[in-house]
Amino acid sequence: TSFNPTNQALTISGYEVDDTKDLIASILPPVVIDETGSNIPAGRLMFSFKHLLSRVRFEIENSTSSESNLGIKIDDIIIHGIKKGDCTYTLGNDNSLNCTWAEVTKGDYVYDFGDAVIGPGKGSLVEHFVIPQNNDIDITITVSSYVKNGETYSNTPTSVKTHTVSLNHSFSGTDGDECWKEGWVYNYLIKVGATASYIKFDASVSDWDYDFSGNNDQ
């Protein structure tokens, strides 16, 4: 990590996401003190921190009726995207803060939903910090379905389906077409039929005061 005071740029090189940590930074506008020292700031310095990562969340819903005896299990959701990057965080002339990421290496984000079978109407939520990126990203979902016998589900799945869905985002938000933008949370509700042959995506993206919703049927 280095800081260039001439162009007010903070550089973070080769950063790799660690899901136990967020990544935030702040740059204060420079203060020029006159010869008399009369304009030395009094009191506390106020830092305004900015999130440099995105969060991507997947929630699963078994969309069968509540009377159904079929359950689903998500073996994994895998996203292949930028896993390590170089971040440049700058303070603009208008004191705006700008964050850009450049790819170093790609890899898999694996969303592990565990071994629990999701009954009708029930959901499971998993999320990751991710490096912001504009790429069209393919995700792979492996879904198994199970029949319930009495109070327990069978140990052997009745069907196993693997789906690949492209997240070629075209959100017409205030910042143009983005995939994952820093400081934003991307929520995907995946509705799965218990035969594992139908998946519906409901997508929303938000920071603390902006919302967009849309859907992508596969």
Phi, psi and omega per residue, in radians:
T1 nan 2.335 3.134
S2 -2.499 2.744 3.118
F3 -2.271 2.274 3.098
N4 -1.844 1.855 -3.093
P5 -1.203 -0.349 -3.113
T6 -1.161 -0.842 3.128
N7 -1.877 0.244 3.072
Q8 0.907 0.936 -3.081
A9 -2.168 2.226 3.032
L10 -1.771 2.214 -3.124
T11 -2.017 2.235 3.056
I12 -2.042 1.989 -3.010
S13 -1.749 2.389 3.033
G14 1.053 0.682 -3.121
Y15 -1.339 2.291 3.089
E16 -2.055 2.338 -3.044
V17 -1.110 2.348 3.006
D18 -2.151 2.046 -3.013
D19 -1.178 -0.133 3.093
T20 -1.524 -0.113 -3.052
K21 -2.342 2.421 2.912
D22 -1.486 2.956 3.089
L23 -2.292 1.987 3.139
I24 -2.276 2.714 -3.141
A25 -2.642 2.829 3.121
S26 -2.572 2.459 3.035
I27 -2.208 2.173 3.100
L28 -1.548 2.463 3.025
P29 -1.014 2.472 -3.139
P30 -1.137 2.558 3.105
V31 -1.986 2.132 3.117
V32 -1.708 2.046 -3.100
I33 -1.591 2.259 3.123
D34 -1.332 3.010 -3.025
E35 -1.080 -0.527 -3.110
T36 -1.445 -0.271 -3.108
G37 1.313 0.243 -3.055
S38 -1.257 -0.323 -3.094
N39 -1.849 0.369 3.056
I40 -1.112 2.218 -3.104
P41 -1.067 2.414 3.102
A42 -1.782 2.631 3.078
G43 1.429 -2.667 -3.029
R44 -1.533 2.615 2.951
L45 -1.447 2.307 -3.095
M46 -1.762 1.958 3.107
F47 -1.615 2.394 3.051
S48 -1.983 1.875 -3.055
F49 -1.554 2.598 -3.139
K50 -2.214 2.415 3.053
H51 -1.273 2.285 -3.135
L52 -1.751 -0.126 3.128
L53 -1.947 2.950 2.978
S54 -1.899 2.851 3.007
R55 -2.112 2.322 3.116
V56 -2.123 2.146 -3.056
R57 -2.090 2.406 3.048
F58 -2.100 2.193 3.045
E59 -2.024 2.362 -3.086
I60 -1.870 2.398 3.073
E61 -2.293 2.238 3.002
N62 -1.414 1.934 -2.972
S63 -1.553 0.150 3.089
T64 -1.280 2.880 -3.103
S65 -1.193 2.775 -3.097
S66 -1.126 -0.331 3.134
E67 -1.504 -0.111 -3.061
S68 -1.219 2.581 3.072
N69 -1.815 0.358 -3.124
L70 -1.870 2.331 3.084
G71 -2.077 2.890 3.137
I72 -2.228 2.700 3.038
K73 -2.376 2.283 3.075
I74 -1.606 1.982 3.132
D75 -1.204 -0.791 3.100
D76 -2.900 2.677 2.811
I77 -2.044 2.196 -3.069
I78 -2.127 2.227 3.093
I79 -2.032 2.252 3.075
H80 -1.769 1.998 -3.095
G81 -2.740 -2.915 -3.137
I82 -1.224 2.123 3.120
K83 -1.850 -0.408 3.116
K84 -2.371 2.336 -3.066
G85 -2.603 2.926 3.024
D86 -1.790 2.213 -3.121
C87 -1.894 2.311 3.007
T88 -2.062 2.117 -3.052
Y89 -2.086 2.034 -2.999
T90 -2.187 2.703 3.035
L91 -1.817 2.045 -3.112
G92 -1.330 2.999 3.135
N93 -1.080 -0.487 3.119
D94 -1.621 0.285 -3.116
N95 1.170 0.294 3.030
S96 -1.374 2.592 -3.130
L97 -1.822 2.247 -3.052
N98 -2.208 2.394 -3.098
C99 -2.172 2.230 3.053
T100 -2.268 2.557 -3.141
W101 -2.138 2.446 3.046
A102 -2.110 2.417 -3.078
E103 -1.186 2.375 2.947
V104 -1.876 -0.961 3.065
T105 -2.509 2.734 3.046
K106 -1.837 2.837 3.127
G107 -3.021 -2.979 -3.070
D108 -1.811 2.331 2.860
Y109 -1.657 2.085 -3.087
V110 -1.922 2.120 3.105
Y111 -1.729 1.865 -3.071
D112 -1.684 2.042 -3.106
F113 -1.673 0.095 3.125
G114 1.319 -2.891 -3.039
D115 -1.787 0.019 -3.074
A116 -1.222 2.411 3.033
V117 -1.538 2.286 -3.097
I118 -1.615 2.059 3.105
G119 -1.354 3.048 -3.113
P120 -0.955 2.279 3.062
G121 1.368 -0.132 -3.106
K122 -1.626 2.704 -3.080
G123 -2.290 2.885 3.089
S124 -2.439 2.438 -3.017
L125 -2.168 2.279 3.059
V126 -2.361 2.466 3.140
E127 -2.441 2.763 3.099
H128 -2.395 2.634 2.788
F129 -1.329 2.443 3.113
V130 -2.349 2.729 3.051
I131 -1.318 2.250 3.113
P132 -0.973 2.423 -3.111
Q133 -2.833 2.674 -3.088
N134 -1.803 0.044 -3.052
N135 -1.176 2.601 2.876
D136 -1.233 2.191 -2.973
I137 -2.078 2.264 3.054
D138 -1.613 2.388 3.043
I139 -2.075 2.532 3.134
T140 -1.970 2.264 -3.115
I141 -2.149 2.211 3.050
T142 -1.944 2.109 -3.035
V143 -2.131 2.335 3.041
S144 -2.054 2.564 3.086
S145 -2.046 2.599 -3.052
Y146 -2.363 2.600 3.070
V147 -1.691 2.402 3.120
K148 -1.611 2.214 3.074
N149 -1.978 1.866 -3.058
G150 1.226 -2.089 -3.100
E151 -1.767 -0.042 -3.092
T152 -2.211 2.720 3.089
Y153 -1.587 2.601 3.119
S154 -1.064 2.689 3.124
N155 -1.381 -0.360 -3.086
T156 -1.844 2.213 -3.132
P157 -1.197 2.532 3.063
T158 -1.384 -0.423 3.063
S159 -2.754 2.655 3.073
V160 -2.333 2.153 -3.111
K161 -2.210 2.430 3.041
T162 -2.016 2.198 -3.112
H163 -2.065 2.495 2.980
T164 -2.042 2.191 -3.087
V165 -2.169 2.332 3.131
S166 -1.590 2.221 3.048
L167 -1.645 1.141 3.101
N168 -1.489 1.378 -2.993
H169 -1.080 2.402 2.999
S170 -2.349 0.741 3.105
F171 -1.082 2.143 -3.131
S172 -1.591 0.974 -3.127
G173 -1.444 -3.034 -3.061
T174 -1.209 -0.306 -3.109
D175 -1.828 0.313 3.117
G176 1.394 -2.909 -3.100
D177 -1.386 1.976 -3.140
E178 -2.209 2.744 2.932
C179 -1.644 -1.460 3.067
W180 -2.035 2.127 -3.085
K181 -1.895 2.542 -3.099
E182 -1.090 2.472 3.095
G183 1.408 0.057 -3.139
W184 -1.935 2.681 3.098
V185 -1.943 2.225 -3.117
Y186 -1.936 2.087 -3.072
N187 -1.941 2.218 3.093
Y188 -2.113 2.043 3.029
L189 -1.688 2.058 -3.098
I190 -1.865 1.965 3.129
K191 -1.677 2.122 -3.039
V192 -2.074 2.226 2.978
G193 -1.254 2.579 -3.007
A194 -1.165 -0.293 3.050
T195 -1.387 -0.054 3.118
A196 1.112 0.318 -3.124
S197 -1.824 -0.024 -3.117
Y198 -2.373 2.251 3.087
I199 -2.317 2.346 3.044
K200 -2.130 2.340 3.086
F201 -1.783 2.235 2.883
D202 -1.964 2.122 -3.029
A203 -2.016 2.476 2.992
S204 -2.500 2.628 3.140
V205 -2.363 2.439 -3.093
S206 -2.725 2.611 2.754
D207 -1.765 -2.458 -3.091
W208 -1.517 -0.188 -3.062
D209 -2.478 0.275 3.135
Y210 -2.381 2.373 -3.119
D211 -2.296 2.524 2.993
F212 -2.442 2.459 3.090
S213 -2.329 2.584 3.120
G214 -2.874 -3.088 3.101
N215 -2.600 2.806 -3.137
N216 -2.437 1.908 -3.127
D217 -1.541 2.361 3.078
Q218 -2.261 nan nan
